[in-house]
Amino acid sequence: MTIIQNLGLVPYEPTMAAMQAFTEQRTADTPDEIWVCQHTPVFTQGLAGKADHVLFNPDGPDHIPVVQTNRGGQVTYHGPGQIVAYPLLDLRRRGYFVKEYVYRLEEAVIRTLMHVGVTGHRVAGAPGIYVRLSDPFAHAALSTPVHPDDPFRGLGKVAALGIKVSRHCTYHGVSLNVAMDLSPFQRINPCGYAGLATVDLASLGVQIDPWEIGAVLAAQLDARLAS
């Protein structure tokens, strides 16, 4: 049984601390959980993150904090209108490894996007889900790479992944851009890629309440991450 919790709109740092505490204190019998939330504005930096991917002075008068995390990946942005899902799972109990876990996370996002008619795509070596900017509703498979010199040509990123696994247990997770202020992404190299376009469902012409699509994402995660 997986317990799904909607945390509402919450600040990032206490949520990260709660995930860590949950993971450190859990036992072999602790039920898995999926936390769904939105965050107040924050930039988060992954373990592989480079300072030069933050294109503003973090010590300056900017009102959006930059938080160092222990997840994989590089810098990203969280803010209202973006759904974030944190699966807190025991992979050993579920019977698969990290590579399969990442694939299943991405598949849950792809299935969630199908719910609103959007076709999501994977890009090899770049975790997350992308859409064709010229026709996000096209069903044709994406040939990889799109262009040998620019694997993101014609694509926009709609969902980001960043995970941590400790003692076979997962935390951190996936974010899906629904209807948000996208301008903060212009102040970073999203996920370490300069010039990578970042989109949300609203900019693709899909109008849906973030919590409504968040419930779909939680259900898809629950189904795709099953043993």
Steps between C-alpha positions, in 0.01 A plus 500: 500500500623848407378797701443812285518833680418843360714747695360812336718805431807461721852645532775281359754467780270361772359257244847379407585458870178301553585269208844437641364431847234265364763306306748483788238384749310252284524126560443198279132517597442872436234552228616684191362848439465746214495867599344747257546873545576839353788709630547866573765643262843340535798396291643162599849382415583130461819321601640535149398864480750762387489853632533648152162354403343752739497814287452752780670584825351273771638736767340804341164659579309236308192377684511138371739285708740241360498181712769234481354148502626142503299388197653412167505743210564871478311821556125538452217724615187421701207736540120522523324346203751217480408160643777319686471132594731330748481118498637362827547137403692193611642378167628175644148414614361600161754285319672733254808720481567870446517495118159332486369744761597800285339342194178444695500859630530629145230260381261631766556856371450390138171330594394810695563720197296259285206581730496852352600399146865605522771265371803482729840379385821375659839630386789258547740611773277786614249382765163669489218527249496724195240611243519609139453876504360507146237234574481374858198287407673302221514127569802413285794359693795728557818397317800548727694717473282754324817667372856371558623843610192594703297216655243751629432678170127552465431363847383648828537341843173454685611269783824462697636210704737503794523206737688371801527135606616414852507141626287400198239764592411793275423863563492825301317433172339668201352840415242575230447854374128569478409872517784700651722803461773362274721811511725375787624221270664774292730573794653152497623239254215257569641162606840624383407566136553853374211630294272203569140611448272433796125479446187431701166356397343845491756624246418193288134601501382256767296662776469275804515558874838392639340296777282317249798389290689438824242239596544335160878500545472347848274223366737433210799486734315262727421274204835521313714459811319188619704182541 
